[in-house]
Amino acid sequence: MRKVLLPLGLTMLSCNLASAQPLELPTFTQTLPVSVSNTFPVESVDSISFVRALELASSASPELAAARRELAASRALISQAGARPNPILSASQEGIRGDAPETTLELSQEIELGGKRSARIEAAQRALDVAAADLQDAQARLRGAVMGAYYDVLTAQERLELAQAASKLAKQAVNVANRRVRAGMVSPVEETRARVAATGVQVELARATAELEAARTRLAANWGNPQPRFERVKEPAEAVPPLPELAELYSRLNDSAQLTRARREAERRRAALELERTNRFSNVTVSVGAQRSDEYNGTLGLVSISMPLPLLDRNQGNIGAAQERAYRAQDELNAVHIRLKSELSQAHMRLRTARQQFELLRNDMLPSAQSAYEAASKGFELGKFTFLDVLDAQRTLFQARSQYLSALSQANQAAAEIARIVGDGSAVIPSATQP
């Protein structure tokens, strides 16, 4: 019997170690990629919508990819949390050189008490919820970034069109001044002023062109394309975002990504506290085996039960630390809620102010400035006004247009901030959700 028990135990132990060898960390990490991917999706060459820009950014975002990996890892940890302790096989021999050696083969199994396994599964599930909230937060931040960059391009397009129109008008003014000078109707100084104004407009045109190129590059960078192919972004039916009620935004705040993440983290900390509380209870180890004695020429059955006595270590420190971290997570949840409400209120105020400026400029100042410029231009051609009057009217019109575009940009930036906070762009830009 001794010749059978000892080789059997050693054989099973060596097989167990051999089967576990491929799972060693160094062997696994050698297969991980270490290079940076240079591939990125390519957009169309003409125009791009907000939905398409968001799709491209979502498919290529490394932040979203990392968040998805963490979510998959958290799912794997749930199955690991439910695993039970492995049994232990031991074999020993006493009196190897004696006349009556004894051979013992024993199988031990640790039995978890106090609900440790269910507490581990609960803690792993809460960690999965945190990873899902992190993914949601990354998606909200990406949406806000794409929205802000998208409307930067839209505003830059408007500025370029304004500069192009100004350049065309300046050239016409130079031609008119030149004809009047040749006809002897005005002083050559008028033509010089017209040429100086035209040069200034060309500078503004070059600046607007560069700003549009930079805005296009920033938008394409969201999907990793260093050289954007699209020429324009599609303008929504209403360029200025609507102003939702602040109470409605507050109601959406409860489902925002950042607040959800803080809430899930508080739940995870509470689950970690419960897990530490279960670790106060000692586990029981049950062992069964057989002992062969040549002295008595027989085999004895062995049964034993063992457990640590919780006299010196009752996991007090870990429980106290987990409890304080649970309190901290709750405090952080309250702080995030207060911060988000403040940020949302400020963004809503900026959007409201920008919309008011936009409406005043569009309905009052712009039409008046346009009429004054057209009247001055026509009067100049008829000899009723000097070119200085035309320049003043033109400067007033361009200033009004610049203020109009600035208000439009501020409104859309505030809308992008609201979308980032509440995690839903349809709250402020419904048309942006349409292809």
C-alpha positions, 0 to 999 in steps of 0.5 A: 500500500505504501508503494501505491499511496506515495507515488500517486500523491506525488504524481497528482501534485506534479500534474497540478503544477504542470497544468498551472504553468501556462497561466503564469503572468510572464508568459502572458505578458509577452504576447501583449502588443507594445506598438501604437496603432497608426490606423484611423477611420477616414471621413468623406471628402465633402461634408460631415454631419454631427452624427457621423463625426460622433460615430467616427470618434467613438470607433477610434477613441483610445479612451473608449477602448480602454474603458471597454477593456476595463469593463471586460476585465471586471466581468472576468473578475466576477467569475473569479470572485465566485471560485471556491478554494482549491483542495490541497493534496498532501503526501508524507512518509515517516521513518524512511530508513526505519524498519516500520515506515508510515505513509500518509496521503491526505486531501484537505478542503477549505470551507468558507464561512460567514458569506465570504463568497457571496460578499466577493461576488457582490463586491465584484458586481459593484466594481463592474457597475463602476467600470460601466459608469466609467465607460458612460462617462468617457462616452459623455466626455467624448460627445461633449468634445466632439460637439464643441469641436464640431460647432467650432468648425461651424463658427469658423465657416461662418467667419470665413464666409463673412471675410470672403464677403468683406473681401468682395465688398472691399474690392468693389469699393476700391474699384468705385473709388478708382473710377471716381478719382479718375473722373475727378470727383474725389481726392486720390486720398479716398482711393488710398483709404479704400486700398488700405481697408481692402488690405485689412480685409485680406488679413482678416480673410487669411486669419479666418482661413487659418482658423477654419483649418485649425478647427477642422484639424481639432475635430478630425483629431477626435478620430485620430486623423491628422489631416481632415478630408472633409471640407465643411460640417453640415449646419443644423436647421437651427444654428443656435441651440435651444434653451431647456428649462433648468429644472429639466436639466436638474432632473436629467442630472441624476442620470448623468455619467459623472454622478452615476459613477460616483454613486456606483463607487459609493456602492462598491465601497459599501460592498467592500466593507461588507466583504471585510466584515465577512473576513472576520469569520475563520474558515474551516478546513476539513481533511480526509486521508489514509495512513499505511503503517508497516509496523501494524501491517494495516491502513488507518483512515484519517479525518480532521477539522481545523480552523484559526481561533480569532483571538489576535486578528479579527480583521479590525484594521481592514474593517475600519479602513473600509468603513472610512472609505465608504464614508469618503465615497459618500462624501465624494458623491455629495461633492460631485452632485453639488459641483455638477449642479453649480457647473450646470447652472453656470453653463445654463446661464452662459447659454441663456446670455449668449442666446439673448445676444444672438437674438438681439444681433440677428433681429435688430443690429444686423439688419440695421447695420446691413441697411446702413451699409447698403445705403452708404454704398449706394449713396457713395456711387451716387456721390451723396456720401464720401468713402469714409462714410462707406468705411464706417458703415462697413466697419459697423456691419462687420463688427455686428457680424463678428459679435453675432458669430461670437454669440453663436460660438459661446452659445454652442460652447455652453451647449457642449458643456451642458451635454457633457454634464448631463451626458445627453446632447439631445437636451440642448441640440436636438437637431444634432442627433439627426444624420 
